[in-house]
Structures are given as structure tokens and as C-alpha cells.
Amino acid sequence: MTQQEWFMVKHAVTGQGLVNSKTDSMSYRYQREGTGFIFTVTGLEQQVVDSIMERRQELNVFRFVQRKDQPLVKHWYYVQGDRVQYDEERHTLTIYAESEIRYVPEDYFAD
């Protein structure tokens, strides 16, 4: 295993998982834009898109990166709800996040 990466969208208030690239049939692209981050997601079912758009003011995005012989790194992004958009013609969801917290979960596990 060289590197594995996966992506999740959760409702920030309830913790409900809305999208998980490990289990859902979808694809995503991550890129930095200025001081923020853009996630472009395709392949989502309409009911998932509707659920995300209804909760767009209360979303967190997570990106997990696992590299060979290194601990899992979790990236937690805070979403700007007014910059969550869905392009119906292209079936593409775009999520803009303004900040990121990067941490290694195992650093917080009790012995």
C-alpha cells in the first residue's frame, strides 16, 4: 500500500454521515484554492445531493490519508454553506471549505 485516501461529508450538528467514498459509489477531487479548499463530487444519487443541500450550512468534510508505514492523518474541513453548489446539468456537487484542521487520531488514543 503506497497511499490510500478517502472522503466523507457529515452533518456537523448530528454527526450523520451523508457521503463516504469508501462505501458510496461516487468520485471526488480535492484541490487547494487560495487559502481554501474545493471538493468536486460526482456520481451522487439525487436524494444524497438533496440532503447535502438542505444541510449545506451545517457540513463538515473529512479527508483521510493513509501512507505506507505512517499513521493515519485526518483532515477536517469547515465548510462555507453559501459556497456549496450543485450543477444539475453536470451532476456535480462543489463544496468550498475555508479552513482545515490536520491531526493524527492515534495521538489522542489513551493507552
C-alpha positions in Angstrom: 0.0 0.0 0.0 1.6 3.3 -1.1 -1.3 5.6 -0.2 -5.0 5.4 0.5 -7.2 8.3 0.7 -10.9 8.6 1.3 -13.5 11.4 1.8 -16.6 11.9 4.0 -19.3 14.6 4.4 -21.1 14.7 7.7 -23.9 16.8 9.1 -22.0 18.9 11.8 -24.9 19.0 14.2 -26.0 15.4 14.3 -22.9 13.6 13.1 -24.9 11.9 10.4 -22.8 10.6 7.6 -24.0 11.9 4.2 -21.2 10.7 1.9 -18.4 8.2 2.3 -16.1 7.4 -0.6 -15.2 4.0 1.0 -18.8 2.8 0.8 -20.6 5.0 -1.7 -20.4 4.9 -5.5 -19.0 8.3 -6.2 -15.8 10.1 -7.1 -14.3 13.3 -5.8 -11.4 15.6 -6.5 -9.7 17.8 -3.9 -7.8 20.9 -4.6 -6.5 24.0 -2.8 -7.8 27.4 -3.9 -6.1 30.4 -2.4 -6.5 29.9 1.4 -9.4 27.5 1.0 -10.2 24.1 -0.4 -12.5 22.8 -3.1 -14.1 19.4 -3.2 -15.7 18.4 -6.5 -18.0 15.4 -6.2 -19.7 13.4 -8.9 -21.8 10.2 -9.0 -24.1 11.0 -6.1 -27.7 9.9 -6.0 -30.2 12.8 -6.1 -31.5 12.1 -2.6 -28.0 12.4 -1.2 -27.5 15.7 -3.1 -30.8 17.0 -1.8 -29.8 16.0 1.8 -26.5 17.8 1.5 -28.0 20.9 0.0 -30.6 21.0 2.8 -27.9 20.9 5.4 -25.2 23.0 3.5 -24.9 25.5 6.3 -24.0 22.7 8.8 -21.5 20.5 7.0 -18.1 19.1 7.8 -15.9 17.5 5.3 -13.2 14.9 6.2 -10.3 13.6 4.2 -8.3 10.7 5.5 -4.8 9.9 4.2 -3.0 6.6 5.0 0.5 6.3 3.7 2.7 3.2 3.9 4.3 2.8 7.3 2.8 6.0 8.6 -0.1 6.7 10.9 -3.5 7.7 9.5 -3.8 11.5 9.1 -7.3 13.1 9.3 -8.1 16.4 7.7 -11.2 18.2 9.0 -12.6 21.0 6.8 -15.1 23.6 7.9 -17.5 24.3 5.0 -18.9 27.7 3.9 -22.5 26.8 3.3 -23.1 29.6 0.9 -20.4 28.1 -1.3 -21.9 24.6 -1.6 -23.4 24.3 -5.0 -24.9 21.7 -7.3 -24.7 21.8 -11.0 -27.7 19.8 -12.2 -26.5 19.7 -15.9 -23.1 18.2 -14.9 -24.4 16.3 -11.9 -21.5 17.9 -9.9 -21.5 19.0 -6.3 -18.9 21.6 -5.3 -18.0 22.2 -1.7 -15.8 25.0 -0.6 -14.1 24.8 2.8 -12.4 27.8 4.3 -10.2 26.1 6.9 -8.6 22.8 7.8 -7.5 21.0 11.0 -5.0 18.3 10.3 -4.3 15.7 13.0 -3.2 12.1 13.7 -6.0 10.4 15.5 -3.8 7.9 17.3 -2.1 10.8 19.1 -5.3 11.1 21.0 -6.0 7.5 22.0 -5.5 6.6 25.6 -3.0 3.8 26.5 
